[in-house]
């Protein structure tokens, strides 16, 4: 690409004009790099991969093949949104793979958090590689690498998520058009590319998805309770003006039940924990002060609408001593 490093004097992209200039520059660079060859992209629906997809669609159109793998651990409505935005609206060459059963079968009975993460990551690579082998003429692999990823890799904070892990027979050249941008700049570019606001400003979501919000061995009923309660929380935060103001909010359904009363009878059902935090760097986090009336409304909706749940708790723990996610 034109830039392998972020120039020291690069002006932060904060305006539509600066974003438009970046988009124009990257479309030209992508056309030069890719030529008439094909590009493969694992499209998660997160802001980074979505912006890369939108840039490549403008640059090379149908030469881009997007693969969206549904591992069964996505939030409610996310696969449908990816299909709607990219296949229906942007006319992208999108391959949708529903591998939910495959992932959940592999995770059955696994309780250790790190083992769960490795299974999810390893299986994702397997599914992605299988789809890639079905395609002819792929010479490039596009990724949503951003500048903090590179900096953290250089400092040894975390491994850079490049093509590592793919089988040796897949020797792709990398395409990383947003690798010199910070996250806030990626969002500004995404807006100018016409991506929906709820995709551009999507709150952070872990790679293993809802798998880390279903502590212990993942069961389908408990996973569904996480998905449904999370959807209610996101809906109510949007209605009450908290969407975009709270950095991250989600629900967790731990692997234990509590005694309660439903319809005048004893119930023994799951507990939903609500987590809502604010942070600037994710190294520390403070807890959002949710209005009590909203909390009451959330409890009422979740216990009435989510199957198998009879109790709702709020996590007041900052980071430290707690981490933001549970696993």
C-alpha positions in Angstrom: 0.0 0.0 0.0 1.0 3.6 -0.3 1.7 3.9 3.5 3.2 1.2 5.7 3.6 3.5 8.6 1.5 6.4 9.9 3.3 9.6 9.0 4.4 11.6 12.1 2.8 14.7 10.7 -0.5 13.1 9.5 -3.5 15.2 10.4 -6.1 13.3 12.5 -9.1 12.5 10.3 -11.9 14.3 12.1 -13.9 15.9 9.3 -15.8 14.7 6.2 -13.3 16.5 3.9 -10.3 14.7 5.4 -12.2 11.4 5.3 -13.1 11.9 1.6 -9.5 12.7 0.8 -8.4 9.5 2.5 -11.0 7.4 0.7 -10.0 8.8 -2.6 -6.3 8.0 -1.9 -7.0 4.5 -0.7 -9.3 3.6 -3.7 -6.5 4.6 -6.0 -3.9 2.6 -4.0 -6.2 -0.5 -3.8 -6.8 -0.5 -7.6 -3.0 -0.3 -8.1 -2.3 -3.1 -5.6 -5.1 -5.5 -6.6 -5.3 -4.9 -10.3 -7.6 -7.5 -11.9 -7.1 -10.1 -9.2 -9.5 -11.3 -6.4 -9.5 -10.3 -2.7 -10.8 -12.3 0.2 -12.1 -10.7 3.4 -13.5 -12.2 6.6 -16.4 -9.8 7.2 -17.4 -9.9 10.9 -19.8 -6.9 10.8 -17.5 -4.9 13.1 -16.5 -1.4 12.1 -12.9 -2.2 11.0 -13.8 -5.1 8.6 -16.9 -3.3 7.4 -15.0 -0.1 6.5 -12.4 -2.3 4.6 -15.2 -4.0 2.8 -16.8 -0.7 1.8 -13.5 0.7 0.5 -12.8 -2.5 -1.5 -16.3 -2.5 -3.0 -15.7 1.0 -4.3 -12.3 0.1 -5.6 -12.6 -3.3 -7.1 -16.3 -4.2 -6.9 -17.1 -7.9 -7.5 -13.4 -8.8 -7.3 -13.9 -8.7 -3.5 -15.3 -11.9 -1.9 -16.6 -11.3 1.6 -17.0 -14.4 3.8 -19.3 -13.9 6.8 -19.1 -16.8 9.3 -22.0 -17.1 11.8 -20.5 -19.1 14.6 -23.7 -19.0 16.6 -22.2 -16.6 19.1 -23.2 -13.3 17.4 -25.7 -10.9 18.9 -29.3 -10.8 17.8 -29.8 -9.4 14.3 -26.1 -9.1 13.4 -25.9 -11.7 10.6 -29.1 -10.3 9.1 -27.6 -6.8 9.2 -24.4 -7.9 7.5 -26.4 -9.5 4.7 -28.8 -6.5 4.4 -26.0 -3.9 4.2 -23.4 -5.7 2.1 -25.4 -8.1 -0.1 -28.6 -6.2 -0.6 -27.6 -2.6 -0.4 -23.9 -2.6 -1.6 -24.4 -5.5 -3.9 -21.2 -7.2 -2.5 -20.1 -10.6 -3.5 -20.9 -12.1 -0.1 -20.6 -15.7 1.1 -22.7 -16.4 4.2 -21.8 -19.5 6.2 -24.0 -20.6 9.1 -21.7 -22.8 11.1 -23.6 -22.4 14.4 -24.1 -26.1 15.0 -20.5 -26.9 14.1 -19.1 -24.4 16.7 -21.6 -25.2 19.4 -21.0 -28.9 19.1 -17.3 -28.4 19.5 -17.9 -26.2 22.6 -20.2 -28.7 24.3 -19.1 -29.5 27.8 -16.0 -27.2 27.7 -15.7 -25.0 30.8 -12.2 -23.5 30.7 -12.3 -19.9 29.2 -9.0 -20.2 27.4 -9.9 -23.6 25.9 -13.2 -22.1 24.7 -11.4 -19.2 23.0 -8.9 -21.5 21.3 -11.7 -23.7 20.0 -13.7 -20.7 18.6 -10.6 -19.2 17.0 -9.3 -22.5 15.6 -12.7 -23.5 14.2 -13.1 -20.0 12.6 -9.8 -20.5 10.7 -10.9 -24.0 9.6 -14.3 -22.7 8.3 -12.7 -19.7 6.6 -10.0 -21.8 5.0 -12.6 -24.3 3.7 -14.6 -21.5 2.1 -11.4 -20.0 0.6 -10.4 -23.3 -1.0 -13.8 -23.3 -2.9 -12.8 -20.0 -4.6 -10.5 -19.7 -7.6 -8.1 -16.9 -8.3 -7.8 -15.4 -4.8 -4.4 -13.7 -4.4 -5.1 -11.2 -1.7 -6.4 -11.3 1.9 -7.9 -8.1 3.2 -7.9 -7.3 6.9 -9.2 -4.6 9.2 -5.9 -4.0 10.9 -5.7 -0.6 12.4 -2.8 1.5 13.8 -3.2 0.6 17.5 -2.9 -3.1 16.5 0.5 -2.5 14.9 1.7 -0.4 17.8 0.6 -3.0 20.4 2.3 -5.7 18.4 5.5 -3.8 18.3 5.4 -3.2 22.0 4.7 -6.9 22.7 1.3 -6.1 24.2 -0.6 -8.5 21.9 0.0 -10.5 18.7 -0.8 -8.7 15.5 -3.8 -10.4 13.9 -2.4 -10.8 10.4 -2.7 -14.0 8.3 -1.1 -16.1 11.1 -3.0 -19.3 11.6 -4.1 -19.9 8.0 -2.9 -23.1 6.4 0.4 -23.0 4.5 -1.2 -23.5 1.1 -2.9 -20.1 1.4 -0.1 -17.7 0.7 -2.0 -14.5 0.3 -0.7 -11.0 0.0 -2.2 -8.7 2.6 -4.5 -5.8 1.9 -4.8 -3.5 4.9 -6.2 -0.1 3.8 -7.0 1.3 7.3 -3.8 0.2 9.0 -2.6 3.7 9.6 -5.8 4.9 11.2 -7.0 5.1 14.8 -10.4 3.7 15.7 -12.1 7.1 15.8 -10.7 7.9 12.3 -12.1 4.6 11.0 -15.5 5.6 12.2 -15.4 8.9 10.4 -14.4 7.2 7.2 -17.1 4.6 7.7 -19.7 7.3 7.9 -18.5 8.9 4.6 -18.7 5.5 3.0 -22.4 5.3 3.9 -22.3 2.5 6.5 -25.2 2.5 9.0 -24.6 4.5 12.2 -25.2 1.4 14.4 -22.5 -0.5 12.5 -20.0 2.4 12.5 -20.4 3.1 16.2 -20.9 -0.5 17.3 -19.6 -1.0 20.8 -16.6 -3.3 21.3 -17.5 -6.9 20.8 -15.0 -9.8 21.7 -13.8 -12.1 18.9 -15.3 -15.2 20.7 -18.6 -13.3 20.8 -21.3 -14.3 23.3 -19.1 -17.3 24.2 -17.3 -15.1 26.8 -20.7 -13.9 28.2 -21.9 -17.4 28.8 -19.4 -18.5 31.5 -18.9 -22.2 32.0 -20.0 -24.9 29.5 -22.1 -23.2 26.8 -25.6 -24.6 26.5 -28.0 -23.5 23.8 -30.7 -22.4 26.2 -28.4 -20.2 28.2 -26.8 -18.8 25.1 -30.2 -17.8 23.9 -30.9 -16.1 27.2 -27.7 -14.1 26.8 -28.7 -13.1 23.2 -32.3 -12.1 24.1 -31.4 -10.2 27.2 -28.6 -8.4 25.4 -31.1 -7.3 22.7 -33.4 -5.9 25.3 -30.6 -4.0 27.0 -29.4 -2.5 23.7 -33.0 -1.6 22.7 -33.6 0.2 26.1 -30.3 2.0 26.1 -31.1 3.3 22.6 -34.6 4.5 23.7 -33.2 6.2 26.8 -30.4 8.1 25.1 -27.5 6.0 26.4 -26.5 4.4 23.1 -23.2 6.0 22.1 -22.8 7.6 25.6 -21.9 4.4 27.5 -18.7 2.8 26.1 -19.8 -0.9 26.5 -22.9 -2.6 27.9 -24.0 -6.2 27.7 -25.5 -9.1 29.6 -24.0 -12.2 31.1 -25.8 -15.4 32.1 -23.6 -17.4 34.5 -23.8 -21.2 34.9 -26.0 -21.2 38.0 -29.7 -20.9 38.7 -31.7 -19.3 41.5 -35.0 -19.9 43.1 -37.8 -17.5 42.3 -41.5 -17.2 41.8 -43.3 -17.1 38.4 -47.0 -17.2 37.9 -47.5 -17.9 41.5 -45.3 -21.0 41.4 -41.7 -21.8 42.4 -39.2 -21.4 39.6 -35.5 -22.4 39.4 -34.0 -20.4 36.5 -31.0 -18.5 35.2 -29.7 -15.2 36.5 -28.9 -12.3 34.1 -26.1 -9.9 35.0 -26.1 -6.5 33.4 -22.7 -4.8 32.8 -22.3 -1.2 31.7 -18.9 0.6 31.8 -17.1 3.6 30.6 -13.4 3.8 29.7 -11.0 5.6 27.4 -8.3 3.0 27.0 -9.9 -0.3 28.3 -7.1 -0.6 30.8 -9.4 0.8 33.6 -13.1 1.2 33.6 -15.8 2.9 35.7 -19.4 1.7 36.1 -22.3 3.6 34.5 -24.9 4.9 36.9 -28.1 3.6 35.3 -31.2 5.5 36.5 -33.1 3.3 38.9 -36.4 3.6 36.9 -34.6 2.3 33.8 -33.1 -0.6 35.8 -36.6 -1.5 37.1 -37.9 -1.5 33.6 -35.0 -3.7 32.4 -35.7 -6.2 35.2 -39.4 -6.3 34.3 -38.8 -6.9 30.6 -36.0 -9.4 31.0 -37.8 -11.6 33.6 -41.0 -11.5 31.5 -39.6 -11.8 28.0 -36.5 -14.0 28.3 -37.2 -17.7 28.6 -35.6 -19.4 31.6 -34.7 -16.2 33.6 -36.1 -15.2 36.9 -33.6 -12.8 38.4 -31.5 -9.7 37.1 -28.4 -8.3 38.8 -26.3 -5.2 38.1 -22.5 -5.5 38.3 -21.1 -2.5 40.1 -17.4 -3.7 39.9 -14.9 -1.3 38.2 -11.8 -2.4 36.4 -9.8 -3.2 38.5 -10.7 -5.3 40.4 -12.9 -6.9 37.7 -12.2 -7.2 34.0 -14.7 -5.7 31.6 -15.7 -9.1 30.2 -16.3 -12.2 32.4 -14.0 -14.6 30.6 
